[in-house]
Amino acid sequence: MVDSYGQLCGHEKNNLRDSTILLTDCGDSLGYYLEHFFAHFPEELQIESIIAL
């Protein structure tokens, strides 16, 4: 996950600032990864909230 975070450019990080992330179908491998990625870096990405269904 740290490698993926490191590959985000400043513009991509700014796009996530103060956002609410809605993830659906978190039971598959990609959804599982994304859920854990956003949960691991909420302060760094300045994410308002994460909703995982």
N, C-alpha and C positions, 0 to 999 in steps of 0.2 A: 504494500500500500504506500509506503514511503516513496518508492520509486515512481508510482503513478502520480502522487502529489507533486513530486519534484518536476514532473514533465508538464504541469499546468503553467501556462504563461500568465503574466499579470492581468491581461485582458480577460482571460477565462476565470480567474479568481474574482475579479471585479464583477463579472456577470452573476456570480453566486451570492454576492454581498446582500444581506438583509432579505434573503429569499426563503420561501418555504418549499422544501423538496417533497414531492409526492411520488412515491415509488409503489408500483403495483406489481403483483405476482412475485413477491420476494422469496417464493419457494424454490425458484430455479437458481442456477449457479450465478448468473449475471446479477440478478436481483439481490441475492445474498451478498455478493461482493460489493455492490453499490451501497447497500444498506450499511455495511460495516465500514466502508470507506468514508461516507458522510458522517457516520457516528464517531469515527476516529478523529476527524479534523473539523469539528464544528466551529471552534474558536478561530482557527487559522483561516478558514474560508468565510467566517462571519455569517454563518447560516442561522437564520431566525429559528426554524424548526424543521423537523423531518417527520413525515407521515408515511409509514410503511404499511401496506395492505397485503 
